[in-house]
Amino acid sequence: MTTNRRTGGRLLVDQLILNGADLAFGVPGESYLAVLDALVDRPELRYITCRQEGGAAMMAEAYGKLTGRPGICLVTRGPGATNASAGVHVAFQDSTPLILLIGQVGRAMREREAFQEIDFRRMYGQMAKWVAEIDDAARIPEFIHRAYQTALNGRPGPVVLALPEDMLRDLTDAADGRPARAAPAHPGGADMAELGDRLARSARPFLLLGGGGWSESAVADIRAFAEGFDLPVGVSFRCQDTFDNTHPNYAGHVGIGIAPKLKALIQGSDLIVAVGARLGEITTGGYALLDLPRPAQSLIHVHPGPEELGRVFQADLAINAAVAPFAAAARALRAPADPPWSPRTRAAHAAWAEFARPLAVAGPVQPGEIVAWLADTLPPQAILCNGAGNYAIWLHRHYRYRRWRSQLAPTSGSMGYGTPAAVAAKLVHPDRPVVAFAGDGCFQMTMQEFGTAVGLGLGIVFIIVNNGMYGTIRMHQERTYPTRVSGTDLVNPDFAAWARSYGAVGLTVTRTEDFAAAFAEGRAQAGPALIELRLDPEALTPAAGLSEIRAQALARVSK
């Protein structure tokens, strides 16, 4: 314990460093100048100046995914805080630890609708695990410690703290706090015994993985458990890197675009062991994959947040445990010498491999072939980042994630995520290849953070799939209101020329066979490179083109 007189801003920075923070993402604002001033004297906490607060918060969220430690985001009040809400929402739905620090109006000005004043407790009430305002500089160590404890424990998630600007200038003799320490819930011996007993009595088990809180060791433990029992393994939406996709037990991703054979496999199971996944709308196909409220299959649901157990689906065995201690305990279970379901596991992997083969689409650019080529070319440690849009279907279906934390993608379905996530990924892992995928609409949500990558000299390859529309919405539009196009067309810049205006490399690919050379050139750069893929608008999904989707909808309407 040490004491020294310092400003609230300096005390805040000291507490962040005490808790292991080494990067903070933000956009500067006058409401937290005292924090920016304190950072000058503490270079071990590097401040990354971003272009927009939404991008900064997404970078902090990606940092949380990559490290397991809360990402730190610093923004100003009012519009800064509202912009940042996009990243906070990602952190909440993706169960990612994050701490958003917001400069706030002076304490004497509150409740007057002062300049840019917002009551952040009300604004962020449903979007964060805890929202508070620090009125007394002496209590900063208490609040920061609690913020870390809250963000890390139970179901991980975001915390929001408002910082009145005059409080940050106050002097205090307050002592430093203690570093936060995660206290994960462990499964009980009786729970694990029942799990083993239910597996022994099962004929068609299935293991489903997902959610937050995983680590490299936890992934290794759950893999050993799956291998010991020879279980078919699925992964929830955008959690594909939780299990090596090339492993003979891998059965595919469970979410949007689920393979029909995988869906049938799950529904035909007699036991589902869901670890870490919330069993939310996307993973369960609109809550239709399993019967409500009690699935026909025996269900064992393992989750670190007790509020998630029984929230929608009523489990036969609910285990309140963090994924890491559960995986370690599961690894120690005695497995049968010759599981009777092993042929089913081999068939499930073979079905996934067949489903993952690229399909031809309209036009000279074949995104499936490009993604499959990347899977064959990139090393296992490469990190692929993407936001939301139909372009991501090709990644989910054709890329093979082989190592934990090689995928950064929002389970919340947020557009614009891939670009800022890639910036964070390259800062955290400068030695690993980082590739950002974005559709033309997705990219333009946060394209300004390409400038952040240029300013930092980060060697990221950005791949922009340009089809001139909001493809996902157009797909739904054609299915529901065929031929009645409204609001989904885009007028785009020449993205490659735009990248060159930053002094970066910008390349355009109009044929599949030209991609390999373009990618090699982009990857050879010391700084960022952008490759624009000009995709035929007909190539709306891997399985069906725009005209086909429209024709099917018109046929339904005419009946």
C-alpha positions as CSV (number, residue, x, y, z in Angstrom):
1,M,0.0,0.0,0.0
2,T,1.4,3.4,-1.0
3,T,0.0,6.9,-0.5
4,N,0.9,10.0,-2.4
5,R,-1.0,13.1,-3.3
6,R,-2.2,13.1,-6.9
7,T,-5.1,14.2,-9.1
8,G,-8.1,12.0,-9.7
9,G,-6.9,11.6,-13.3
10,R,-3.5,10.4,-12.2
11,L,-5.0,8.1,-9.6
12,L,-7.3,6.6,-12.2
13,V,-4.4,5.9,-14.6
14,D,-2.4,4.3,-11.7
15,Q,-5.3,1.9,-10.9
16,L,-5.6,0.8,-14.5
17,I,-1.9,0.1,-14.7
18,L,-2.1,-1.7,-11.3
19,N,-4.7,-4.0,-12.9
20,G,-2.5,-4.8,-15.9
21,A,-3.9,-2.4,-18.5
22,D,-1.3,-1.7,-21.2
23,L,-3.5,-0.3,-24.0
24,A,-6.4,2.2,-23.9
25,F,-8.5,3.1,-26.9
26,G,-10.3,6.4,-27.3
27,V,-11.0,9.7,-28.9
28,P,-9.7,12.7,-26.9
29,G,-12.2,15.0,-25.2
30,E,-12.0,18.1,-23.0
31,S,-14.1,16.3,-20.3
32,Y,-11.2,14.0,-19.4
33,L,-8.1,16.1,-20.1
34,A,-6.8,15.3,-16.6
35,V,-6.6,11.6,-17.6
36,L,-4.8,12.4,-20.9
37,D,-2.3,14.6,-18.9
38,A,-1.7,11.7,-16.5
39,L,-0.9,9.4,-19.3
40,V,2.0,11.5,-20.4
41,D,3.9,10.3,-17.3
42,R,2.8,6.7,-17.5
43,P,3.9,5.5,-21.0
44,E,3.4,1.8,-19.9
45,L,-0.3,2.5,-20.6
46,R,-0.4,3.3,-24.3
47,Y,-3.2,5.5,-25.5
48,I,-4.4,4.6,-29.0
49,T,-6.0,7.7,-30.7
50,C,-9.0,6.5,-32.8
51,R,-11.1,8.3,-35.3
52,Q,-14.6,7.6,-33.8
53,E,-15.7,6.4,-30.4
54,G,-17.6,3.4,-31.8
55,G,-14.4,2.1,-33.4
56,A,-12.5,2.8,-30.2
57,A,-15.0,0.7,-28.1
58,M,-14.9,-2.1,-30.7
59,M,-11.1,-2.1,-30.4
60,A,-11.4,-2.4,-26.7
61,E,-13.9,-5.2,-27.0
62,A,-11.6,-7.1,-29.4
63,Y,-8.7,-6.6,-26.9
64,G,-10.9,-8.2,-24.2
65,K,-11.6,-11.2,-26.5
66,L,-7.9,-11.6,-27.3
67,T,-6.5,-11.3,-23.8
68,G,-9.3,-12.2,-21.4
69,R,-8.6,-8.9,-19.6
70,P,-11.0,-6.0,-19.7
71,G,-10.4,-3.7,-22.7
72,I,-10.2,-0.1,-21.7
73,C,-12.0,2.6,-23.7
74,L,-11.9,6.4,-22.9
75,V,-14.4,8.7,-24.5
76,T,-16.0,12.1,-23.8
77,R,-19.5,12.8,-22.7
78,G,-22.6,13.2,-24.9
79,P,-21.9,12.3,-28.5
80,G,-18.7,10.5,-27.5
81,A,-20.6,8.2,-25.2
82,T,-23.5,7.6,-27.6
83,N,-21.0,6.7,-30.3
84,A,-19.2,4.2,-28.0
85,S,-22.5,2.4,-27.2
86,A,-22.1,0.3,-30.4
87,G,-19.0,-1.4,-29.0
88,V,-20.5,-1.7,-25.5
89,H,-23.5,-3.6,-27.0
90,V,-21.0,-5.9,-28.8
91,A,-19.3,-6.6,-25.4
92,F,-22.6,-7.3,-23.7
93,Q,-23.9,-9.8,-26.2
94,D,-20.5,-11.4,-26.8
95,S,-19.8,-11.7,-23.0
96,T,-16.5,-9.8,-23.3
97,P,-14.9,-7.9,-20.4
98,L,-14.7,-4.2,-21.1
99,I,-14.5,-1.0,-19.1
100,L,-15.8,2.2,-20.7
101,L,-14.7,5.4,-19.0
102,I,-16.7,8.5,-19.9
103,G,-15.7,12.1,-19.1
104,Q,-18.8,13.8,-17.5
105,V,-20.0,17.3,-16.8
106,G,-18.8,18.9,-13.6
107,R,-20.6,17.9,-10.5
108,A,-22.1,21.3,-9.9
109,M,-23.7,21.3,-13.3
110,R,-25.6,18.0,-13.1
111,E,-29.4,17.8,-13.6
112,R,-29.5,21.0,-15.7
113,E,-29.0,19.4,-19.1
114,A,-25.6,21.0,-19.2
115,F,-23.5,20.9,-22.4
116,Q,-23.6,17.2,-23.6
117,E,-25.0,16.0,-20.3
118,I,-26.5,12.5,-20.2
119,D,-27.5,10.3,-17.2
120,F,-25.3,7.3,-18.1
121,R,-26.9,5.1,-15.5
122,R,-30.2,5.3,-17.5
123,M,-28.6,5.3,-20.9
124,Y,-26.5,2.2,-20.3
125,G,-28.7,0.5,-17.8
126,Q,-29.6,-2.5,-20.0
127,M,-26.4,-2.6,-21.9
128,A,-23.8,-3.1,-19.2
129,K,-23.3,-5.2,-16.1
130,W,-22.8,-2.1,-13.9
131,V,-23.0,1.6,-14.5
132,A,-21.8,4.2,-12.0
133,E,-20.4,7.7,-11.6
134,I,-17.4,8.5,-9.4
135,D,-18.2,11.6,-7.3
136,D,-15.2,11.5,-5.0
137,A,-11.6,11.1,-6.3
138,A,-10.7,9.2,-3.1
139,R,-13.0,6.4,-4.2
140,I,-11.4,5.8,-7.6
141,P,-9.4,2.8,-6.4
142,E,-12.7,1.3,-5.0
143,F,-14.6,1.8,-8.2
144,I,-11.9,0.6,-10.5
145,H,-11.4,-2.5,-8.5
146,R,-15.1,-3.2,-8.6
147,A,-15.3,-2.5,-12.3
148,Y,-12.6,-5.1,-13.0
149,Q,-14.2,-7.7,-10.7
150,T,-17.6,-7.1,-12.3
151,A,-16.3,-7.2,-15.9
152,L,-14.4,-10.5,-15.3
153,N,-16.6,-12.6,-13.0
154,G,-19.8,-14.5,-13.7
155,R,-20.8,-14.0,-17.3
156,P,-18.1,-11.5,-18.4
157,G,-19.3,-8.2,-19.8
158,P,-18.9,-4.4,-20.0
159,V,-18.9,-1.9,-17.1
160,V,-19.4,1.9,-17.6
161,L,-18.0,4.5,-15.3
162,A,-18.7,8.3,-15.6
163,L,-16.0,10.7,-14.5
164,P,-17.0,14.3,-13.7
165,E,-14.2,16.5,-15.1
166,D,-13.8,18.5,-11.9
167,M,-13.5,15.3,-9.9
168,L,-10.6,14.3,-12.1
169,R,-8.8,17.5,-11.2
170,D,-9.3,17.1,-7.5
171,L,-6.2,16.2,-5.4
172,T,-6.4,13.2,-3.1
173,D,-4.2,11.2,-0.7
174,A,-6.1,8.0,-1.4
175,A,-4.0,4.8,-1.4
176,D,-3.8,2.4,-4.4
177,G,-6.2,-0.5,-4.3
178,R,-5.5,-4.1,-4.9
179,P,-5.4,-5.7,-8.4
180,A,-8.7,-7.4,-9.2
181,R,-8.7,-11.2,-9.4
182,A,-11.1,-13.4,-11.2
183,A,-13.1,-15.8,-9.0
184,P,-14.6,-18.3,-11.5
185,A,-17.4,-20.6,-10.4
186,H,-16.3,-24.3,-10.3
187,P,-18.5,-27.3,-11.1
188,G,-19.4,-29.5,-8.1
189,G,-18.3,-33.1,-7.9
190,A,-21.9,-34.3,-8.0
191,D,-22.5,-32.3,-11.2
192,M,-19.6,-33.9,-12.9
193,A,-20.6,-37.4,-11.7
194,E,-24.0,-36.9,-13.2
195,L,-22.6,-35.7,-16.4
196,G,-20.4,-38.8,-16.7
197,D,-23.4,-41.0,-15.9
198,R,-25.6,-39.3,-18.5
199,L,-22.9,-39.7,-21.1
200,A,-22.6,-43.4,-20.2
201,R,-26.3,-43.9,-20.8
202,S,-26.4,-41.9,-24.0
203,A,-26.5,-43.3,-27.5
204,R,-26.3,-40.1,-29.6
205,P,-24.6,-37.3,-27.6
206,F,-23.6,-33.9,-29.0
207,L,-21.2,-31.3,-27.5
208,L,-21.9,-27.6,-28.3
209,L,-19.3,-24.9,-27.4
210,G,-19.5,-21.2,-27.4
211,G,-19.8,-18.0,-25.3
212,G,-17.0,-16.0,-23.6
213,G,-14.4,-16.7,-21.0
214,W,-12.4,-19.3,-22.9
215,S,-8.6,-19.5,-22.8
216,E,-6.0,-21.5,-24.7
217,S,-5.7,-24.0,-21.8
218,A,-9.5,-24.3,-21.5
219,V,-9.8,-25.0,-25.2
220,A,-7.1,-27.7,-24.9
221,D,-9.0,-29.3,-22.0
222,I,-12.3,-29.3,-23.8
223,R,-10.7,-30.8,-26.8
224,A,-9.2,-33.6,-24.6
225,F,-12.7,-34.2,-23.2
226,A,-14.2,-34.4,-26.7
227,E,-11.4,-36.7,-27.8
228,G,-11.7,-39.0,-24.8
229,F,-15.5,-39.5,-25.3
230,D,-15.2,-39.1,-29.1
231,L,-18.0,-36.6,-29.2
232,P,-19.2,-34.7,-32.3
233,V,-18.6,-31.1,-31.6
234,G,-20.4,-28.0,-32.8
235,V,-19.6,-24.4,-32.1
236,S,-22.1,-21.5,-31.6
237,F,-22.4,-18.5,-33.9
238,R,-19.0,-16.8,-34.5
239,C,-17.2,-19.0,-31.9
240,Q,-15.7,-21.3,-34.5
241,D,-12.2,-20.9,-33.2
242,T,-13.2,-22.6,-29.9
243,F,-12.5,-26.0,-31.6
244,D,-10.1,-26.9,-34.4
245,N,-12.2,-27.1,-37.5
246,T,-9.8,-29.7,-39.0
247,H,-10.2,-32.0,-36.0
248,P,-12.0,-35.3,-36.8
249,N,-14.6,-34.5,-34.1
250,Y,-15.6,-31.1,-35.6
251,A,-19.1,-31.1,-36.9
252,G,-19.6,-27.5,-37.9
253,H,-21.0,-24.1,-36.7
254,V,-24.4,-23.9,-35.2
255,G,-26.1,-20.6,-36.1
256,I,-27.0,-18.6,-39.3
257,G,-26.6,-20.9,-42.3
258,I,-26.3,-24.1,-40.3
259,A,-25.7,-27.1,-42.5
260,P,-29.0,-29.2,-42.9
261,K,-27.2,-32.4,-41.9
262,L,-25.8,-30.8,-38.8
263,K,-29.2,-29.5,-37.8
264,A,-30.6,-33.0,-38.2
265,L,-27.7,-34.4,-36.2
266,I,-28.5,-32.1,-33.3
267,Q,-32.2,-32.7,-33.4
268,G,-31.6,-36.4,-33.6
269,S,-29.3,-36.5,-30.5
270,D,-30.5,-37.9,-27.2
271,L,-28.1,-35.7,-25.1
272,I,-26.8,-32.2,-25.7
273,V,-24.0,-30.9,-23.6
274,A,-23.9,-27.1,-24.1
275,V,-20.8,-25.4,-22.6
276,G,-20.5,-21.6,-22.4
277,A,-23.1,-20.9,-25.1
278,R,-26.2,-19.0,-24.0
279,L,-28.5,-21.0,-26.3
280,G,-29.7,-17.6,-27.7
281,E,-31.8,-16.8,-30.8
282,I,-29.1,-17.2,-33.4
283,T,-27.5,-20.4,-32.1
284,T,-30.9,-22.0,-31.8
285,G,-32.3,-20.8,-35.1
286,G,-34.9,-18.5,-33.6
287,Y,-35.4,-20.8,-30.6
288,A,-36.6,-23.5,-33.0
289,L,-33.6,-25.9,-33.0
290,L,-34.7,-27.3,-29.7
291,D,-38.2,-27.7,-28.3
292,L,-39.4,-25.0,-25.9
293,P,-39.3,-24.8,-23.0
294,R,-38.0,-28.4,-22.4
295,P,-36.0,-29.9,-25.2
296,A,-36.8,-33.4,-26.4
297,Q,-33.1,-34.2,-25.9
298,S,-31.6,-34.5,-22.4
299,L,-29.9,-31.1,-22.0
300,I,-26.8,-30.4,-19.8
301,H,-26.2,-26.6,-19.8
302,V,-23.0,-25.2,-18.4
303,H,-22.7,-21.4,-18.1
304,P,-20.8,-19.0,-15.8
305,G,-23.8,-16.8,-15.3
306,P,-26.5,-18.3,-13.2
307,E,-29.1,-16.0,-14.7
308,E,-28.6,-17.8,-18.1
309,L,-29.4,-21.2,-16.8
310,G,-33.1,-22.0,-17.4
311,R,-33.6,-18.6,-18.9
312,V,-35.2,-20.0,-22.1
313,F,-34.5,-23.8,-22.2
314,Q,-35.0,-25.9,-19.1
315,A,-32.0,-28.2,-18.7
316,D,-32.0,-31.6,-17.1
317,L,-28.7,-30.6,-15.5
318,A,-27.7,-27.0,-15.1
319,I,-24.1,-26.4,-14.0
320,N,-23.1,-22.9,-12.9
321,A,-19.4,-22.9,-13.8
322,A,-16.9,-20.9,-15.7
323,V,-15.8,-22.7,-18.9
324,A,-12.2,-23.1,-17.8
325,P,-12.7,-25.0,-14.6
326,F,-15.5,-27.0,-16.2
327,A,-13.3,-28.0,-19.1
328,A,-10.5,-29.1,-16.7
329,A,-13.0,-31.2,-14.7
330,A,-14.5,-32.7,-17.8
331,R,-11.1,-33.7,-19.1
332,A,-10.6,-35.8,-15.9
333,L,-13.8,-37.9,-16.5
334,R,-13.3,-41.5,-17.3
335,A,-14.3,-42.1,-20.9
336,P,-15.5,-45.4,-22.4
337,A,-12.9,-47.5,-24.2
338,D,-14.9,-47.8,-27.4
339,P,-17.8,-45.2,-27.5
340,P,-20.7,-46.6,-29.5
341,W,-21.4,-43.3,-31.2
342,S,-17.9,-43.0,-32.8
343,P,-19.2,-43.8,-36.4
344,R,-21.7,-41.0,-35.9
345,T,-18.9,-38.6,-35.0
346,R,-16.9,-39.6,-38.1
347,A,-20.0,-39.1,-40.3
348,A,-20.6,-35.7,-38.8
349,H,-17.1,-34.5,-39.7
350,A,-17.4,-35.9,-43.2
351,A,-20.7,-34.1,-43.7
352,W,-19.1,-30.8,-42.5
353,A,-16.2,-31.2,-44.9
354,E,-18.6,-31.7,-47.8
355,F,-20.7,-28.7,-46.7
356,A,-17.5,-26.6,-46.5
357,R,-16.6,-27.1,-50.2
358,P,-16.8,-23.9,-52.2
359,L,-19.8,-23.5,-54.5
360,A,-19.8,-21.6,-57.7
361,V,-21.6,-18.2,-57.8
362,A,-22.3,-15.7,-60.5
363,G,-19.5,-13.6,-61.8
364,P,-15.7,-13.8,-62.3
365,V,-15.0,-13.4,-58.5
366,Q,-15.6,-16.5,-56.5
367,P,-15.5,-15.6,-52.8
368,G,-15.8,-19.3,-51.7
369,E,-12.7,-20.2,-53.6
370,I,-10.8,-17.1,-52.2
371,V,-11.7,-18.0,-48.6
372,A,-10.8,-21.7,-49.2
373,W,-7.4,-20.5,-50.6
374,L,-6.8,-18.3,-47.6
375,A,-7.6,-21.3,-45.3
376,D,-4.9,-23.3,-47.2
377,T,-2.4,-20.4,-47.3
378,L,-2.6,-18.7,-43.9
379,P,-0.9,-20.2,-40.9
380,P,-3.1,-21.4,-38.0
381,Q,-2.2,-18.4,-35.9
382,A,-3.6,-15.9,-38.4
383,I,-6.4,-13.8,-37.0
384,L,-9.4,-13.1,-39.2
385,C,-11.7,-10.3,-38.3
386,N,-15.2,-9.5,-39.7
387,G,-18.3,-7.6,-39.0
388,A,-21.8,-8.5,-40.3
389,G,-23.2,-9.0,-43.7
390,N,-23.8,-11.7,-46.3
391,Y,-20.1,-11.7,-47.2
392,A,-19.4,-13.2,-43.8
393,I,-21.3,-16.4,-44.8
394,W,-18.4,-17.4,-47.0
395,L,-16.0,-17.0,-44.1
396,H,-18.2,-19.1,-41.7
397,R,-18.7,-21.8,-44.3
398,H,-15.3,-22.1,-46.0
399,Y,-12.5,-21.0,-43.7
400,R,-11.0,-23.5,-41.3
401,Y,-10.2,-21.9,-37.9
402,R,-7.5,-24.1,-36.3
403,R,-6.4,-22.1,-33.2
404,W,-8.2,-20.4,-30.4
405,R,-8.6,-16.6,-30.9
406,S,-8.0,-16.8,-34.7
407,Q,-11.5,-15.5,-35.2
408,L,-12.7,-12.0,-34.1
409,A,-16.4,-11.5,-35.1
410,P,-19.4,-10.1,-33.2
411,T,-22.1,-12.6,-32.1
412,S,-24.2,-9.4,-31.7
413,G,-24.3,-9.1,-35.5
414,S,-22.8,-5.6,-35.4
415,M,-21.7,-4.1,-38.8
416,G,-18.4,-2.3,-38.8
417,Y,-16.7,-4.5,-36.3
418,G,-14.0,-6.1,-38.5
419,T,-11.9,-3.0,-39.2
420,P,-11.4,-1.8,-35.6
421,A,-11.0,-5.4,-34.3
422,A,-8.1,-5.9,-36.7
423,V,-6.4,-2.8,-35.4
424,A,-6.6,-4.2,-31.8
425,A,-5.5,-7.6,-33.0
426,K,-2.4,-6.3,-34.6
427,L,-1.5,-4.2,-31.6
428,V,-1.9,-7.2,-29.2
429,H,-0.3,-9.7,-31.5
430,P,2.1,-7.8,-33.9
431,D,3.8,-11.1,-34.9
432,R,0.6,-12.8,-36.1
433,P,-1.0,-12.2,-39.6
434,V,-4.2,-10.2,-39.3
435,V,-6.8,-10.1,-42.1
436,A,-10.0,-7.9,-41.9
437,F,-13.0,-8.8,-44.0
438,A,-15.8,-6.3,-44.6
439,G,-18.6,-5.8,-47.0
440,D,-18.9,-2.5,-48.7
441,G,-21.7,-1.4,-46.3
442,C,-20.0,-2.9,-43.3
443,F,-16.7,-1.3,-44.1
444,Q,-18.2,2.2,-44.4
445,M,-19.6,2.0,-40.8
446,T,-16.0,2.3,-39.4
447,M,-13.8,2.8,-42.4
448,Q,-12.2,5.8,-40.7
449,E,-10.3,3.4,-38.5
450,F,-8.3,2.4,-41.6
451,G,-6.6,5.7,-40.9
452,T,-5.8,4.6,-37.4
453,A,-4.1,1.5,-38.9
454,V,-2.1,3.7,-41.3
455,G,-1.1,6.1,-38.6
456,L,0.2,3.2,-36.4
457,G,1.9,1.5,-39.4
458,L,0.0,-1.8,-38.8
459,G,0.5,-4.5,-41.4
460,I,-3.1,-5.6,-41.8
461,V,-4.7,-6.8,-45.0
462,F,-8.2,-5.4,-45.4
463,I,-10.4,-7.3,-47.9
464,I,-13.5,-5.4,-49.0
465,V,-16.3,-7.4,-50.7
466,N,-18.1,-4.8,-52.8
467,N,-21.4,-5.7,-54.4
468,G,-23.0,-2.2,-54.3
469,M,-25.7,-3.0,-51.7
470,Y,-26.6,-3.9,-48.2
471,G,-26.6,-7.5,-49.2
472,T,-28.2,-9.1,-46.1
473,I,-31.1,-6.7,-46.1
474,R,-31.5,-7.1,-49.8
475,M,-31.7,-10.8,-49.4
476,H,-34.5,-10.5,-46.8
477,Q,-36.2,-7.8,-48.9
478,E,-36.3,-10.1,-52.0
479,R,-37.6,-13.0,-49.9
480,T,-40.4,-10.9,-48.4
481,Y,-41.1,-8.2,-51.0
482,P,-39.7,-9.5,-54.3
483,T,-38.8,-6.8,-56.9
484,R,-39.7,-4.0,-54.5
485,V,-36.2,-2.7,-53.9
486,S,-36.0,0.1,-51.3
487,G,-33.2,1.6,-49.3
488,T,-30.6,-1.2,-50.0
489,D,-28.6,0.2,-52.9
490,L,-25.2,1.8,-52.2
491,V,-23.1,4.3,-54.1
492,N,-19.5,3.5,-53.2
493,P,-16.1,5.1,-53.7
494,D,-13.2,3.4,-55.4
495,F,-12.0,1.7,-52.2
496,A,-8.6,0.9,-53.6
497,A,-8.0,4.5,-54.7
498,W,-9.3,5.7,-51.3
499,A,-6.7,3.5,-49.5
500,R,-4.0,4.9,-51.8
501,S,-5.0,8.5,-50.8
502,Y,-3.8,7.5,-47.2
503,G,-0.5,6.5,-48.7
504,A,-1.4,2.8,-48.2
505,V,-1.5,0.1,-50.8
506,G,-4.8,-0.2,-52.6
507,L,-5.6,-3.0,-55.0
508,T,-8.7,-4.1,-57.0
509,V,-9.5,-7.7,-57.9
510,T,-12.1,-8.4,-60.6
511,R,-11.1,-12.1,-61.2
512,T,-10.5,-14.9,-58.8
513,E,-7.2,-15.9,-60.4
514,D,-5.8,-12.5,-59.6
515,F,-6.4,-12.6,-55.9
516,A,-3.4,-14.7,-54.8
517,A,-0.9,-12.2,-56.3
518,A,-2.8,-9.2,-54.8
519,F,-2.9,-10.8,-51.4
520,A,0.9,-11.6,-51.5
521,E,1.6,-7.9,-52.4
522,G,-0.7,-6.7,-49.6
523,R,0.8,-9.0,-47.0
524,A,4.4,-8.0,-48.0
525,Q,3.7,-4.4,-46.9
526,A,5.0,-3.0,-43.6
527,G,1.8,-1.0,-43.2
528,P,-1.9,-1.7,-44.1
529,A,-3.1,-2.8,-47.5
530,L,-6.6,-2.8,-48.9
531,I,-7.9,-5.3,-51.5
532,E,-11.3,-4.5,-53.1
533,L,-13.1,-7.6,-54.5
534,R,-15.7,-6.5,-57.1
535,L,-18.4,-9.0,-56.6
536,D,-21.3,-9.6,-59.0
537,P,-24.5,-8.4,-57.3
538,E,-26.1,-11.7,-58.3
539,A,-23.7,-13.5,-55.9
540,L,-25.8,-12.9,-52.8
541,T,-25.2,-16.1,-50.9
542,P,-23.1,-19.3,-51.4
543,A,-26.3,-21.3,-52.1
544,A,-28.6,-18.9,-54.0
545,G,-28.2,-15.9,-56.2
546,L,-30.3,-12.7,-56.2
547,S,-32.5,-13.7,-59.1
548,E,-33.0,-17.2,-57.7
549,I,-34.1,-15.8,-54.3
550,R,-36.5,-13.4,-56.1
551,A,-37.9,-16.1,-58.3
552,Q,-38.6,-18.4,-55.3
553,A,-40.3,-15.6,-53.5
554,L,-42.5,-14.7,-56.5
555,A,-43.4,-18.4,-56.8
556,R,-44.6,-18.4,-53.2
557,V,-46.6,-15.2,-53.7
558,S,-48.3,-16.6,-56.8
559,K,-49.6,-19.7,-55.1
